[in-house]
Amino acid sequence: MTRLLAGWRSLSVTSRIGIGIVLTLCAVAIFAPWLAPHDPGERVTRPFAVPSSSHLLGADDVGHDLLSVLVFGARPSLLVGFTAAIAATVVGMTVGLTAGYMRGAVDTLLMRLVDVVLSLPVVPLTLVVGVLAGPGLVTQIFVISLALWAPMARELRAQVLSVRERDHVQALRAMGARNSYVLTRHIVPAVGVLVVPQLVLAVKTAVLLEASLAFLGLGDITSMSWGMMLSVANARSAFLTDAWLWWVVPPGALIGLTVLGFALAGGAVERAAGGPAQRAAGGRVHRAVRRATSRRIAARAVDTTPDPGAPLLRIEGLTVRYGNGENAGGGCVDVDLSIPRGQVLGLVGESGSGKTTVAAAIVGLMPAAARVVSGRILLGGVDVLGLGTDERRALLGRRIGLVPQEAQSALNPVHRIGHQIREAVLAHGDAPRARAEERARELLQMVGLPTERYRAYPHELSGGQRQRVVLAIALANEPDVLVADEPTSGLDILVQQEILDLLHDLRTRLHLTVLLVTHDLPVVTQAADRVAVMQAGRVVEQGDADAVLTDPQHPYTRKLMGSMPDMTEFEGAL
């Protein structure tokens, strides 16, 4: 109660007025039988009776008490408004989420449908549909929903596209989490707060549209809404007498007051949604059957007992381009790489050389504009590019782990780190929740963090500690291959050394095969068994680390080596 009171006091005067108007109108609709002085369908006085102490708003042409009709009119007006707004919000949210998250052909198809709906004029569209469907409350709800869902879908899709590309969502997808889990756990909580103010504002528009449709003859005469009161008053010559003052003005004023109230209340909700209320609300997803299916798919997709002498990961002729036609460019061209089991391949090159594109192609997280033109990525002898969506997802996290750039953004800021490690375990495992939590604590210890940090939030950790957390997430399901994209980027030299020592220790203990993507040659010198150098999307040199780094053959490699500072003079002085 104290928090509620404090929240109320923090609102602006206009927001309080708007909320007060909405609550008052809702109360009038709920308690109409007790507030109305007469039965709205009963003749209680002479036709066109002027206002008096017995009938404060006079009577219509039949003798119905207009105040009673007005009070009961709140019910159909608000009922249609709320129902149509909720229906439009549900449809718009479903379309926006699906289009924004699925992208590709689904996004194109749904957005073209939205464009068509938005291009149609609202009033003629509602009139045509209303005439075809016939007058009534159901028709009004359907027509109003049809007019309102498209703008919501477009706005929500834009937000979903943004949230979908955040690093912590990409990291979860790299663990092989199903689309339904990512949507319900991360996407919906992040964008759901935008739906509430849209819903409130949609009620305002729906009430106004209901009045317009009723006035045009598409309302239900048996449920006298405020719009129907205006329609009946117009049809029965209220404007030819003084009756318009008490028959037309009051319902028109209440429609205007309703629109104002919901507009002011919607603004308050919109401001609140952008503040502390934007905390992700988790939800449980039942995944036991899906996990078992995922394991079976992974077992079918990749032979778990390949030739021990063969490279575990091999890339053959991989070409990835951004864009289409003459505008296509960037990415990588005809890349050939191989990583023997248990070794570390350092993929180096300047920014824009294509090394991150290669890593993204391996884990299946390429940007929407990227497309694989040719080539194969063989894991255990099976081309992962040729696998179906479910088979590819089953590999992520279980056979391939990802350590993304920027650990700060790779972690969801509103979830505790222990919960994020636990959900990585649950993405593929069938262990009960308690066992998953125990495994998460084991992983924290494995990467050198105390288990007391289980309930810490990402902002409570240092940069090196956050990097250890993303390592724990990547190792949650004991993958065979670890793709580490700039794992020491942004860390000071001492913390970099700690992370490299940790990677070396984990590689030895867990027999990991590692693709280390970096532009930092000292990191490669210390951590890699083999080195591949990329320039302008192509691999220009590769081989054993000692050979490439001590006796580079390609001019670009020699240039890279020459850019390293020579510390020999300083070492001699020390």
N, C-alpha and C positions, 0 to 999 in steps of 0.2 A: 504493500500500500504506500509505503514511504517513497519507493522508487517511482511508482505511478504518479504520485503527487509531484515529485520533483520533475518528472518528465513533462507533466502538464504545465508547471510553472515556467519551464524552459521554452515553451511554445510562444510564438508571437501572438499579438492580439488578434490579427486576422485569422490565424490558424485556429485559435480557440473559438472564434465566432463561427467558422466553418464547421468545426466538429460539433459545436453546440446545435447548429441548424440541422445537421444530419441526424444527430441523436434525437432531437425533438420530432422531426418528421417520421423517423422510424417508430418512435413511441406512439405518435398519433395513429400510424397504420396498425400497430399491434393492438392498441386499446380502443380502436374505433367504436366497437359496440357499446363501450361504457362512456365514451366522450360525446358521441352523437346524441342530440336531444330526442330524435325521432328515428323511426325506421325509414331509410332513404327510399324505399319502394312504396311507402304508404302515403296516400293522399290525406294531408293533415289540415289543409286550408284551401282557400279559393285560388284559382290560377292567377299568376302574375301578382300575387300579394306583395305589397311593399314591405320592407324591413320593419319589424316591430320588436317589442320586448319578448314576445312569444316565438317569433321567427326572425332571428337577428339578420339573416341575409334574404329574407322574403321567400318567395316560392317561384317555381317554374310554371310553365304553361299548363301543367297538369295539377299542380297543387302540392308537389313534393317540397319538403323543407330543404332549401338549397344548402344550408350549413351542414345538415346531415349528409347530403350527397357529397359535399366537399370533403368532409372528414373521411367518409368511406372511400372517396376517390384516391386517397393516398395509397390504398392497398394495391389496386391494379397498376397504378403508375409506378410505384416502387418495385412491385413484383416483376413487372416486365423489365424495368431498368436493371435490377440486380441479376435476374436470370439471363437476360440477353448479354449483359456484360461478362458474367461468369462463363457462359458458353463461348463467347468470342475470345475471351482470354485463354480458355483451355485449347481451343483450336489454334489460335495464334501462337501460343507457347509451344504446342506440339510441332507445328510447322517450322517455327523459328529454331527450335532445338535440333530437329532432324536435319534441316537444311544446313545450319551452321556447323554441326558436328560431322555429318556424313560427307559433306562437300561433293565434288564430282558431279556425276549425272543427276543424282538425287537433288542436290542443291540447285542445279540449273533448272530442272523441271519444276520444282516447287517455287522458285523465285519468278519464273515466267508466269506461273499461275497467279502469284501475288501481283505482278505487274499488270496482268489482265484485269484483276479485280480493282486495283487502284485506278486504272485508266477509265473505268466505267463511272459515269456520274451517279452520285448516291441517290438523289431523289427519283430520277427516272427508273433506276434499277429497282429501288424498293417498291415503286408503284407497279412496275411490270410483274415482279415476283408476287407482290401482294394481291394483285388482281387475279393472277393465275391460281394462287393457293386459296384465295377466298379470305374474307375478313375473320378476325378472331385473335385471341391472345397468342395462340401458338404461331400463327402467321406473323404477328408482330415480332415475337421473339426470334423467329427464324430470319426474318428480313433484316432486323437490326443486327443480329450476330453476323450475318453475311456482309454487312457494311463495315463492321468494326474490326474483324480479325486480321485483315491484311496489314494495316499499319503496325499492329503489335508484332506480327510475325517478322516484318522487315527490321524493326528496331531490335528485337531480341536476337535475330540472326547475327547482326553486327556485333553484339556483345559476346555471343557464343564463339564467333570466329576469333575474337580477341583472347578470350579465356582459354580456348582450345590450344593456342600456341604458347601458353605460358610454360615455363620450363618444368614446373612441378607436375603439370598434367602430361607433358611429353615424357617425363621420367617415369610416370606411372604406366603410360602406354608402352614404354620400352620394357617394363616388367611383364608385359603380356596381359594386363588387366582387360577384361571384357568391356565393350562399349557401354553396356548397361550399367556396369559398376562405376566407370568414369563419369558417366552422366549423372547418376543419382548421388554419388559421393562428392563430386567436385564441381561439375558444371552447373547443375541445378542450384546448389546452395550459393554459388557465386553470382549467378544472374537472376535467381529467384526473387531477390529483394527488389528488382526492377519491376516485377510483375504486379506487386501490391499497389504501388501508386498508379500504374496503368489501369488496374482494375477499378480503382476508385474514380479515376477520371473517366473511364469508360461508362460508368453508371450515369454520370452527368450527361454524356452524349446520348446514351440510350433513352433516358427520360425525355430528352428533347425530341428525339426521333419518334418515340412513342406518341407524344402529343401531336407531332406533325402527321403521322400516319392515321391517328384517330380522327383528326380534323379533316383529313382527306377521305374519310369514309372507310378505312381499313381496320377500324377498331371493333371491339365487341360491345354491342349495345347492352348486353346483359351485365357487363361489369363497367360501371360508369367511372372511368378514369377522368383525370383533369382534362386531358385532351379530348375525350368524348364529350365532356360537359361543354367545351367550346364548340364542338361540331354540332351538338344538339341545339345549343343556343343560337348558332348561326342559321340552322335549318328551320327553327321555329320562330323566326322574326324577332329575336330579342333586341336586335339593333334598331328596330323600328319603334321601340318603346324605351322608357327609362330603365327597363329590367336589365339592360346590359351592364349597368353600374354594379349590380349585385350578383348577376349571373355570369358575366364574362370576366370582369376585372379580378375577382378573387382567385379562380383557378389559374388565370394567366399569371397573377402575381406569385402564386405558389410554385408554378413551374419555373419561373425566374428565380425564386428563392432557392429551390432545389438545385438548380444548375449552379448558382453562386456558392451554396453550401458545399457541394461536392468538389467544386473547383478549389475552394480554399482548403478543404480537408485534404484533397489530393496533393496540394503543394506541401502541406505539413508532412504527410506520409513520405513524399518524395525526398524531402530533406532528411527525414529520420532514416530512410533506407540507405542514404549515402554516408551515414555516420557509423557509430559503434554497432548499430543493429546488423551491420553486414558481416555477421559471423557465420561461417559455414555450419549448416546443421547436418550432422551425419545421419545416416540411415543404414540399417542392416539389410544386406542383400543375401538371399539364400543361394549359395553357390556350390553345394556339395556335389550335385550331379554334374555341374559344369566343370568342376575341377577334375573329376574322374574322366570326363570326356576329353578335357585338355591333355591329360597325361597320355591317354590312348592315342590321340592325334599326334602328340610329340613323338611317341614311340614309333608310329607308322611313318612319320615324315622324315626322320633322320635315323640312320643306322647307328646305334650306340656302340657298336664294336667294329669300327672301321680298321683298315690296315694300320698297325702302329707306326709303320714307317712313312705313311702318307701325311702330307700337311693336313692339319685339322681344319684350317680355313684357307680357301684358295679363291682368288678373284681372277677371272679370265676375261680380258677384253671389255671391261666395264666402261660404258660411255653414258654419261648423264648430262642432259641439257636442260636449261631453264628457258621456258617460252616455246613457241612453235614457229615453224617456217623460217623466213629470213631473219627474224628477230631472235632466234634461238642462239644461246651462247652460254659461257660460263660452265660451271660444273666440272666434269672430268672427261678425259678422252682416252679410250683404249688402255685402261689401267690393268696391269697384271701384277698380282701380289700373292705371296703364299706365306703362311705362318706355320712352321712345324709345331707339333704338340709340345706344350710346356715351355715355349720360347716367347720372347717379347720382340715384336717388330715395332720399331720407331718410325712413324710416318711424319716427315718434317717438310717444311716449306714455309714461304712467307704467307701473309694473309692474302686470301683470294686464290691460293694455288690449287684448291680443290680437295684438300685433305679432309675437311669436315664433310664435304659432299660424299666422299667414299665411306666415312663412318656412318653417316645418316642412311646411306643405301643399305648398309649391312643390317642395321637395326630397324629399317623400314619406317623411318621418321623424316622422310624428305619433305620439303615444302610443297605446297600445292602446285606451284609453277614448275617443279622439277619432274622430269620423266626419264625413265631408263630407255635409252635408244637401243642398246645392245649389250651383250655380255652376260656372264653368269657369276653368282656368288655361291660357292660350294662349301657347305658345312658338313663334314663327315661324308663327303661324296654326293650329297644331294643339293640341287640348286634351290636355294631358298626363294629366289625370285619367281620360280615357277609354282610355288605353293599357293594354296588358297588362303583366304583371310584367316580362317580359324586355325589352319595348320601353322601359318606364319606366327600368329599370336601365341600359339602354344610353345614356340621356341623361345620367344622373348622372355627373359628372366630365368627360364629353366635351362636353356642351352647357351644363350647370349645375354650377358649383363652389360649395362651401360652406366658409365660414370660421366654425367653431362658436365658441360662448362657451367661456371657460376653456381656453386653449391647454394648460395643464398637464394637465388631464384628457382633452383631446382626443388626446393623444399616448400611445401605449402605453409605459409606464415601463420595460419590459424589452427593448425593441427600440431599436437605434441610430436616430438621426433620419434618417440617410442611407438606411437600409434601409426606413424608413417612406415616404420620398419615392419611393424606387425601386418599392415595391409599388403606389403610386398610379399610377405610369407604366405598370406591367405590368397594371393592372386593365383597361385597354382596348387598350393598344398591343401590337403584335406584334414589337417590337424584341427582339433578343437581350439576355441579361442584362447583358452588357458595355455595350451601348448604353443600356440603362435606367439603369445606374449613372452613365454619362457625363451623361445627361440630368438625373439627380438633382443632380449637382455643378453643372451649369449653372443649375438652379433655385435652388440655394443662393446662387450669385453674383447671380442676378437679384434676390433679396430682400435682398441686402446682407450675406450671411454668408460668411466665408471657407470655402473647400472643405475646410480642415483640420478643420472641425467635423463632417464627414460621419460620423465614427465616434463622435461624442459621444452620450451618453444625455440624455434630456430634463431630468433633474435637474441636469445640468452646465451648463445654459443659464439665462440670466436670463429674466425674464418677457417682455421685448421680443424677445429672440432666439427664444423659443418661439412667439411670435405670428408672427414671420417664417417659421418652419418650417411652421406650418399654412397660411400664405398660399402657400408653395411647393407644398404638397400640393394645395391647391385649384386651383392653376394648372398642375398637372402635365400635363394633357391639353388645354390651351389652350381652356378653355370660353368660350362667348359671354356667359353671364350669371354674375355672381358674387353670391352671397347672403352678406353679411357680417353676422353676428348679434353685435352688441356687440363689434366687433373691438378696441376700446380699453379694455374693461372691466377694472378692476383694475390698470391701469398708471399710473405717475406721469405728471405733466403733460408732462415732457420726452420721455418714451418715447412717450406718446400722439401728440405732434407728429411724432415720427419715423415712426410707423406711418401717420399720415394723409398725410405727405409721400410715403411709399412707395406707398400706395394711389393717390394722385394720379398719381405717375409711371407705375405699372403700367397704370392706366386709360388714360393717354395713349399709352403705347407699344404696348399690346396691344389697344386699341380695345374695352375692356370695357364692358359694361352692368352696373351695380351696383345692387343693393338693399341699402341700408345701414340696418340695424335698430339703433336706439339710443334711449336716454332722455336722452342728453347733447346738449342743444341747441347748445352751442358746436361740437361735432363736426359737426352738421348745417350750421351756419352756414358752416363752412369748406369742407366736402367736397361738399355736395349741390347739384345743379342744380334739382331739384324736391323738394318736401316734402309728405308726407301725415301728418296728425295723427290719431291714434286715441284714442278714449275709450270705455271699456266695450264693446269689441269692434266699434265702428263707426268708419268714417272720417268725421270731422266737418269736415275742411277739407283741401284740397290745391291745389297750384298751384306757380308758380315760387318758388324759395327766397327771392329778394329780396322778392317781393310778400307772401308769407305771413309772413315773419319781421319785416318792417318795418311792415306794415300788416295785422295779423291781424284776421279778420272774426268768427270764432267766439269766444264767451266763454271756452271752455276753452283755445283757443290763446293768447288774451291772458293767461290765468292762467299758462300755462306760461312765456310770455315774461316775465311779471312776476316769476316765481320766479328768474330769472337775476340774479346780483349785478350791480349797476351799478358799473363800475370807472372811470367818467368822472372822478370826483373824485380818485381815486388817480393816474390818468394825467396829470391836470393838475398834481398835486403833483410828479410825476416830471419 
